[in-house]
Amino acid sequence: MSVLGKHVVLVHPDDVNLADAKALAAQHDTTVVGNRFVPRGQLLLVNPALWEWRP
């Protein structure tokens, strides 16, 4: 799976309803990823040119 070409937003999973956030993001060519290392209350926008996720 690659998310290259999309905006990738990392969020703390306790801060948002991830299912709702992902559904909304899908309409805006954005991927929302829950990451417990992101500080509470913050979003981290990842440059998609530098991001690739491999299983």
GIPE-V105112 format. One record per pair of residues at least 24 apart in sequence whose C-alpha atoms are under 8 Angstrom apart, sorted by the first residue. I is the first residue (numbers start at 1). GAP is how many residues later the second one is. D is the distance in Angstrom with one decimal. If there is no record, write none. Layout:
i=(I;I)
gap=(GAP;GAP)
d=(D;D)
//
This chain:
i=(1;1;1;2;2;2;3;3;3;3;3;4;4;4;4;5;5;6;6;6;7;7;7;7;7;8;8;8;8;8;8;9;9;9;9;9;10;10;10;10;10;10;10;11;11;11;11;11;11;12;12;12;12;12;12;12;12;14;15;15)
gap=(52;53;54;50;51;52;28;45;48;49;50;44;45;47;48;43;44;24;25;42;24;38;39;40;41;24;25;37;38;39;40;24;34;35;36;37;24;25;28;33;34;35;36;24;25;27;31;32;33;24;25;26;27;28;29;30;31;26;25;26)
d=(6.4;6.0;7.0;5.7;5.7;7.0;7.5;7.0;7.3;6.3;7.1;5.1;6.2;6.6;6.3;5.7;6.9;5.4;6.7;5.9;6.1;7.2;6.8;6.8;5.8;6.0;7.2;5.8;5.2;7.0;6.4;6.2;6.5;5.5;4.5;6.1;5.8;6.0;7.0;5.8;4.9;6.3;7.4;5.8;7.6;6.1;6.7;5.0;6.5;5.1;7.0;5.3;6.6;5.8;7.3;7.3;7.6;7.7;6.6;6.3)
//
